[in-house]
């Protein structure tokens, strides 16, 4: 987890999970470290049970958070259950560590801020109310109502609401700034129409790849006769077509663990890691198959695309790679469109989408002029 005061929900939940481990360690010292435990003399009979349940729960959450996406239902369920678990654990600890006079009462502040992240003002008020009820239950169960205890009880509740409200205001402001930051970042790197990464993102990614010696694959593609589509069916249909292509390409890139960009207009770009798992001809064959099976509008409009592609290891610089792939793309369009010209290093592959399927033709380098 990166160290930053600006955390998304997933990072924040991991942070709270780490805090639970720290609290568990501190409480263990209070109960089992002789120089401390002998002075505090806390009730220990049920503490091992609480500790066992806590370790099991925290471990489960830690594993789940490492594997789940913040959009998964299981992730959302765990985050909400975590607040309920914390309430139960703190109430249990208060009873074991001095009831109203427990030094662990400030842990309620963390619960209030935790709930505020997910339920905003309503979460802050409800958890403050819940903490008040829990604390009142502890007072009633203890049945010891001296002036000192009652004074500490009301002072703690007073600061519970003060810290809860003020702290929640700070949390809400921070979350608002975080959301605004995420929105601005999304606008900077994402194409609004297709939802794909934009040209700026493409250039930044190329810059990062240029500093990495690991080779990669670049593919540039262009929709054939896109102007005709706009002129015949209108720009609304053209926009819908671009959006649908973006959806197809996004799924394809995810499956091949690559990145896809809207390069500009009706042009798109793929960046794929070069490895034994990536076969460029197989990738483009899969791409052409999906395009041929897709109806892009309600009236079953079909489109074709032309592509050029090459591996970065064949070129001295990123600029030469992009320039070469761009030439291959226009060579594909000049040769009849609906095909891809791929530099394989030893030669060229021409992948052609035909009525009978996808065909691949090999050419030596000196035959491509």
C-alpha positions as CSV (number, residue, x, y, z in Angstrom):
1,X,0.0,0.0,0.0
2,X,1.4,3.4,-1.0
3,X,1.9,5.9,1.7
4,X,-0.5,8.8,1.0
5,X,-3.0,10.8,2.9
6,X,-5.3,10.5,-0.2
7,X,-6.6,6.9,-0.2
8,X,-9.4,5.3,-2.2
9,X,-11.9,3.0,-0.4
10,X,-9.7,-0.1,-1.0
11,X,-6.6,1.5,0.4
12,X,-8.5,3.0,3.4
13,X,-10.0,-0.4,4.3
14,X,-6.5,-2.0,4.2
15,X,-5.3,0.9,6.5
16,X,-8.1,0.1,9.0
17,X,-7.2,-3.6,8.8
18,X,-3.6,-2.7,9.7
19,X,-4.9,-0.6,12.6
20,X,-6.8,-3.6,13.9
21,X,-3.5,-5.6,14.0
22,X,-1.8,-2.7,15.9
23,X,-4.7,-2.5,18.4
24,X,-4.6,-6.3,18.9
25,X,-0.9,-6.2,19.6
26,X,-1.3,-3.3,22.1
27,X,-4.1,-5.0,23.9
28,X,-2.1,-8.2,24.2
29,X,0.6,-6.3,25.9
30,X,-1.9,-4.9,28.3
31,X,-3.1,-8.4,29.2
32,X,0.0,-10.5,28.9
33,X,3.1,-8.4,29.3
34,X,4.0,-8.7,33.0
35,X,5.3,-5.1,33.7
36,X,2.0,-3.8,32.3
37,X,-0.5,-6.5,33.1
38,X,0.5,-6.8,36.7
39,X,-0.2,-3.1,37.3
40,X,-3.5,-3.0,35.3
41,X,-5.0,-6.2,36.6
42,X,-7.6,-6.5,33.9
43,X,-10.2,-9.3,33.7
44,X,-8.7,-12.0,31.6
45,X,-11.2,-14.9,31.6
46,X,-12.9,-14.2,28.3
47,X,-10.0,-12.3,26.6
48,X,-8.5,-15.4,24.9
49,X,-11.8,-16.0,23.2
50,X,-12.1,-12.4,22.0
51,X,-8.5,-12.5,20.8
52,X,-9.0,-15.7,18.9
53,X,-12.1,-14.4,17.2
54,X,-10.4,-11.1,16.4
55,X,-7.3,-12.8,14.8
56,X,-9.5,-15.1,12.7
57,X,-11.6,-12.1,11.5
58,X,-8.7,-9.8,10.8
59,X,-6.8,-12.5,9.0
60,X,-9.9,-13.3,6.8
61,X,-10.3,-9.6,6.0
62,X,-6.6,-9.2,5.2
63,X,-6.7,-12.1,2.7
64,X,-9.9,-11.0,1.1
65,X,-8.7,-7.4,0.7
66,X,-5.6,-8.7,-1.1
67,X,-7.7,-10.6,-3.6
68,X,-10.9,-8.7,-4.1
69,X,-11.6,-5.6,-6.1
70,X,-13.3,-2.7,-4.4
71,X,-16.2,-3.2,-6.8
72,X,-16.8,-6.8,-5.7
73,X,-19.9,-7.4,-3.5
74,X,-17.8,-9.4,-1.1
75,X,-15.5,-6.4,-0.6
76,X,-18.5,-4.1,0.2
77,X,-19.9,-6.7,2.5
78,X,-16.6,-7.0,4.4
79,X,-16.2,-3.3,4.9
80,X,-19.7,-2.9,6.3
81,X,-19.3,-5.9,8.6
82,X,-16.0,-4.6,9.8
83,X,-17.7,-1.7,11.5
84,X,-20.1,-4.0,13.3
85,X,-17.3,-6.3,14.4
86,X,-15.4,-3.3,15.7
87,X,-18.4,-2.2,17.8
88,X,-18.7,-5.7,19.3
89,X,-14.9,-6.0,20.0
90,X,-14.7,-2.5,21.6
91,X,-17.7,-3.1,23.8
92,X,-16.2,-6.4,24.9
93,X,-12.9,-4.7,25.6
94,X,-14.5,-2.0,27.7
95,X,-16.1,-4.6,30.0
96,X,-12.7,-6.3,30.4
97,X,-10.6,-3.2,30.9
98,X,-12.4,-1.1,33.5
99,X,-15.9,-0.5,32.1
100,X,-16.6,3.3,32.1
101,X,-13.0,4.0,33.1
102,X,-11.5,1.9,30.3
103,X,-8.5,3.5,28.6
104,X,-9.7,2.0,25.3
105,X,-12.8,4.2,25.0
106,X,-11.1,6.5,22.3
107,X,-11.3,3.5,19.8
108,X,-14.9,4.6,19.3
109,X,-13.5,7.7,17.4
110,X,-12.0,5.4,14.8
111,X,-15.3,3.6,14.3
112,X,-17.1,6.9,13.7
113,X,-14.6,8.1,11.1
114,X,-14.6,4.6,9.5
115,X,-18.4,4.8,9.1
116,X,-18.3,8.3,7.9
117,X,-16.3,7.2,4.8
118,X,-19.1,5.0,3.6
119,X,-22.3,6.7,5.0
120,X,-21.1,10.3,5.3
121,X,-23.0,12.4,7.8
122,X,-25.6,9.7,8.5
123,X,-22.9,7.3,9.3
124,X,-21.2,9.7,11.7
125,X,-24.5,10.4,13.6
126,X,-25.6,6.7,13.7
127,X,-22.2,5.4,14.9
128,X,-21.9,8.2,17.5
129,X,-25.4,7.3,18.7
130,X,-24.4,3.6,18.7
131,X,-21.3,4.3,20.7
132,X,-23.3,6.3,23.2
133,X,-25.7,3.4,23.7
134,X,-22.9,0.9,24.1
135,X,-21.2,3.1,26.6
136,X,-24.4,3.5,28.5
137,X,-24.9,-0.2,28.6
138,X,-21.4,-0.6,30.1
139,X,-22.3,1.9,32.8
140,X,-25.6,0.1,33.6
141,X,-23.9,-3.3,33.7
142,X,-21.1,-2.1,36.0
143,X,-23.7,-0.8,38.5
144,X,-21.0,1.5,40.1
145,X,-22.2,5.1,39.8
146,X,-19.8,7.2,41.9
147,X,-19.4,10.9,41.1
148,X,-16.0,10.2,39.5
149,X,-17.4,7.5,37.2
150,X,-20.4,9.6,36.2
151,X,-18.2,12.6,35.6
152,X,-15.8,10.6,33.3
153,X,-18.9,9.0,31.6
154,X,-20.4,12.4,30.6
155,X,-17.0,13.9,29.7
156,X,-16.2,11.0,27.4
157,X,-19.6,11.2,25.8
158,X,-19.2,15.0,25.3
159,X,-15.9,14.5,23.5
160,X,-17.2,11.5,21.7
161,X,-19.8,13.8,20.0
162,X,-17.4,16.7,19.5
163,X,-14.6,14.6,18.1
164,X,-17.1,12.5,16.1
165,X,-18.7,15.5,14.5
166,X,-15.5,17.5,13.9
167,X,-13.6,14.5,12.8
168,X,-16.3,13.5,10.4
169,X,-16.4,16.9,8.9
170,X,-12.7,16.6,8.2
171,X,-13.1,13.1,6.8
172,X,-16.0,14.3,4.5
173,X,-13.9,17.2,3.2
174,X,-11.0,14.9,2.5
175,X,-13.2,12.4,0.7
176,X,-14.7,15.2,-1.4
177,X,-11.2,16.4,-2.4
178,X,-10.3,12.8,-3.2
179,X,-13.3,12.4,-5.5
180,X,-12.7,15.7,-7.2
181,X,-9.0,14.6,-7.7
182,X,-10.2,11.3,-9.2
183,X,-12.7,13.0,-11.5
184,X,-10.1,15.4,-12.8
185,X,-7.6,12.6,-13.3
186,X,-10.2,10.6,-15.1
187,X,-11.0,13.5,-17.4
188,X,-7.4,14.0,-18.2
189,X,-6.6,10.4,-19.2
190,X,-9.9,9.0,-20.5
191,X,-11.8,9.6,-23.7
192,X,-15.3,10.6,-22.8
193,X,-17.1,8.9,-25.7
194,X,-15.5,5.5,-25.7
195,X,-14.4,5.2,-22.1
196,X,-10.9,4.2,-23.4
197,X,-7.6,5.8,-22.4
198,X,-7.0,8.9,-24.6
199,X,-4.1,10.1,-26.7
200,X,-2.4,11.8,-23.8
201,X,-2.4,8.5,-21.9
202,X,-1.0,6.8,-24.9
203,X,2.0,9.2,-25.1
204,X,2.6,9.0,-21.3
205,X,2.6,5.2,-21.5
206,X,5.0,5.2,-24.4
207,X,7.3,7.4,-22.4
208,X,7.2,4.9,-19.5
209,X,7.8,2.0,-21.8
210,X,10.7,3.8,-23.5
211,X,12.6,3.8,-20.1
212,X,11.9,0.1,-19.7
213,X,14.2,-2.4,-21.6
214,X,11.3,-4.9,-21.8
215,X,10.0,-5.1,-25.4
216,X,6.3,-4.5,-26.2
217,X,3.9,-4.7,-29.1
218,X,2.3,-1.6,-30.7
219,X,-0.8,-1.9,-32.9
220,X,-2.5,1.0,-34.6
221,X,-6.0,0.6,-36.1
222,X,-8.3,2.7,-38.2
223,X,-12.0,2.2,-39.0
224,X,-12.5,1.8,-42.8
225,X,-14.7,4.4,-44.5
226,X,-15.8,5.9,-41.2
227,X,-16.6,9.2,-43.0
228,X,-19.1,7.3,-45.1
229,X,-20.7,6.0,-42.0
230,X,-21.1,9.6,-40.6
231,X,-22.3,11.0,-43.9
232,X,-24.8,8.1,-44.5
233,X,-26.2,7.4,-41.0
234,X,-25.3,10.6,-39.2
235,X,-22.8,11.5,-36.4
236,X,-25.0,10.1,-33.7
237,X,-24.7,6.7,-35.3
238,X,-21.0,7.3,-35.8
239,X,-20.6,8.1,-32.1
240,X,-22.5,5.0,-31.1
241,X,-20.3,2.9,-33.4
242,X,-17.1,4.3,-31.7
243,X,-18.6,3.6,-28.3
244,X,-19.4,0.0,-29.2
245,X,-15.9,-0.5,-30.7
246,X,-14.4,0.8,-27.4
247,X,-16.4,-1.8,-25.5
248,X,-15.2,-4.6,-27.7
249,X,-11.6,-3.5,-27.6
250,X,-11.6,-2.9,-23.8
251,X,-12.7,-6.6,-23.2
252,X,-10.1,-7.8,-25.7
253,X,-7.3,-5.8,-24.1
254,X,-8.2,-7.1,-20.6
255,X,-8.1,-10.7,-21.8
256,X,-4.7,-10.2,-23.3
257,X,-3.5,-8.1,-20.4
258,X,-2.8,-5.1,-22.6
259,X,-3.9,-1.5,-22.9
260,X,-6.1,0.1,-25.5
261,X,-6.4,3.8,-26.4
262,X,-8.5,6.0,-28.6
263,X,-5.6,7.4,-30.6
264,X,-7.7,10.1,-32.2
265,X,-10.9,10.3,-34.3
266,X,-11.6,6.8,-35.7
267,X,-8.1,5.5,-34.8
268,X,-7.2,3.2,-31.9
269,X,-4.0,1.8,-30.4
270,X,-3.1,-1.3,-28.5
271,X,0.0,-1.8,-26.3
272,X,0.7,-5.4,-25.4
273,X,3.6,-7.0,-23.5
274,X,5.8,-9.1,-25.7
275,X,5.9,-12.6,-24.2
276,X,5.4,-16.2,-25.1
277,X,1.8,-15.8,-24.1
278,X,1.1,-13.1,-26.7
279,X,0.9,-14.2,-30.4
280,X,0.3,-11.1,-32.5
281,X,-1.3,-13.0,-35.3
282,X,-3.6,-14.8,-32.9
283,X,-4.5,-11.5,-31.2
284,X,-5.5,-9.9,-34.5
285,X,-7.4,-13.0,-35.6
286,X,-9.4,-12.9,-32.4
287,X,-9.9,-9.1,-32.9
288,X,-11.2,-9.6,-36.5
289,X,-13.5,-12.4,-35.4
290,X,-15.1,-10.2,-32.8
291,X,-15.5,-7.4,-35.2
292,X,-17.2,-9.6,-37.8
293,X,-19.6,-11.0,-35.2
294,X,-20.6,-7.7,-33.8
295,X,-23.7,-5.7,-34.9
296,X,-22.8,-2.1,-34.0
297,X,-26.3,-0.6,-34.4
298,X,-29.9,-1.6,-34.2
299,X,-30.0,-1.9,-38.0
300,X,-27.1,-4.4,-37.9
301,X,-24.4,-2.1,-39.2
302,X,-21.1,-3.9,-39.8
303,X,-17.7,-2.2,-40.0
304,X,-14.2,-3.3,-41.0
305,X,-10.9,-2.0,-39.8
306,X,-7.3,-1.9,-40.9
307,X,-4.2,-2.3,-38.6
308,X,-0.5,-2.1,-38.5
309,X,1.6,-3.7,-35.8
310,X,5.2,-4.3,-34.8
311,X,7.4,-5.1,-31.8
312,X,9.5,-2.5,-30.1
313,X,12.6,-4.7,-30.1
314,X,13.0,-4.2,-33.8
315,X,13.5,-0.4,-33.5
316,X,16.1,2.0,-32.0
317,X,13.5,4.4,-30.7
318,X,9.8,4.7,-29.8
319,X,9.4,7.4,-32.5
320,X,10.7,5.1,-35.2
321,X,8.4,2.3,-34.0
322,X,5.3,4.6,-34.1
323,X,6.3,5.9,-37.5
324,X,6.8,2.4,-38.9
325,X,3.5,1.0,-37.5
326,X,1.7,4.1,-38.9
327,X,3.1,3.3,-42.3
328,X,2.0,-0.3,-42.0
329,X,-1.5,0.8,-41.2
330,X,-1.8,3.0,-44.2
331,X,-0.2,0.3,-46.3
332,X,-3.0,-2.0,-45.1
333,X,-5.6,0.6,-46.1
334,X,-4.0,1.2,-49.5
335,X,-4.0,-2.5,-50.2
336,X,-7.7,-2.9,-49.9
337,X,-8.5,-2.3,-46.2
338,X,-10.0,-4.8,-43.8
339,X,-6.6,-6.3,-43.2
340,X,-3.5,-6.0,-40.9
341,X,0.1,-5.6,-41.8
342,X,2.3,-7.0,-39.0
343,X,6.1,-6.7,-38.9
344,X,7.3,-10.1,-37.5
345,X,11.0,-9.2,-37.5
346,X,11.9,-11.7,-40.2
347,X,9.1,-10.7,-42.5
348,X,5.6,-9.5,-42.6
349,X,2.2,-11.1,-42.0
350,X,-0.9,-9.9,-43.8
351,X,-4.0,-10.9,-41.8
352,X,-7.0,-10.5,-44.0
353,X,-10.6,-10.6,-42.9
354,X,-12.7,-12.4,-45.6
355,X,-16.2,-13.9,-45.8
356,X,-14.8,-17.3,-45.1
357,X,-12.8,-16.3,-42.1
358,X,-9.4,-14.8,-41.2
359,X,-6.5,-15.6,-43.4
360,X,-2.8,-15.1,-42.8
361,X,-0.2,-14.6,-45.5
362,X,3.6,-14.3,-44.9
363,X,5.8,-12.0,-46.9
364,X,9.6,-11.4,-46.7
365,X,10.6,-7.8,-45.8
366,X,11.9,-6.9,-49.2
367,X,8.4,-7.6,-50.7
368,X,6.8,-4.8,-48.7
369,X,7.3,-1.6,-50.6
